[in-house]
Amino acid sequence: MLKSVKSRAEEQFAATQKKDKEARAEKETEQKKKMAHVAGLRALRLAKEAADLKAAE
């Protein structure tokens, strides 16, 4: 009986670890998407500012 309780606890721990790992991977993916989006917006803004400066000359 003791062994079954221990193995069940280990299974629950492994399942929790797996969920945590998956959640971290999903969060990291979302962060990368957001960083890429922000980088694109920044590039557009800088290109517009450069064009505006060139047009003002």
N, C-alpha and C positions, 0 to 999 in steps of 0.2 A: 504494500500500500504506500509506503513512504517513497518508493521509487516512482510510482505513478504520479504522485503529487509533485515530485521534483521535476519529472519530465514534462508534466503539464505546465508548470511554471516556466520551464525553459522554452517551451513552445510559445507561450504567451509573450515572453520576453523577446523572442526572435521575431514574432509577428509585430510587436511594437517597434522594434528596431527597423524592420522593413518599412513600415508605414512612415516612420520618421525620415528614413533615407529618401523615400519617394517624395515626401513633402518638401524636403530640402532641395531635391533636384528640380522639382516644379517651381519652387520659389526662385532658384538660381536662374532657371530658364526665363521666367517672367522679368527678373532684373536685367538680364542680358537684352531682352526685347526692348525694355524701356530705355536702357542706355543707348541702344542703337537708334531708337527713335529720336532721343534727345540730341544725339550726335548729328543726325541728319538735319534736324531743325537748326542746330548751331551752324552747320555748314551752309545752309540756305541763307541764314541771317548774315553770316560773314560775306558771302558772295554778293548779297544785295547791298551791304554797306560798301563793299569795294566798288561795285558798279555805280552807286550813288556818288562816291568820292570822285570817280573818274568822270562822271557826267558833270559834276560841279566845276571841274577844271576848265 
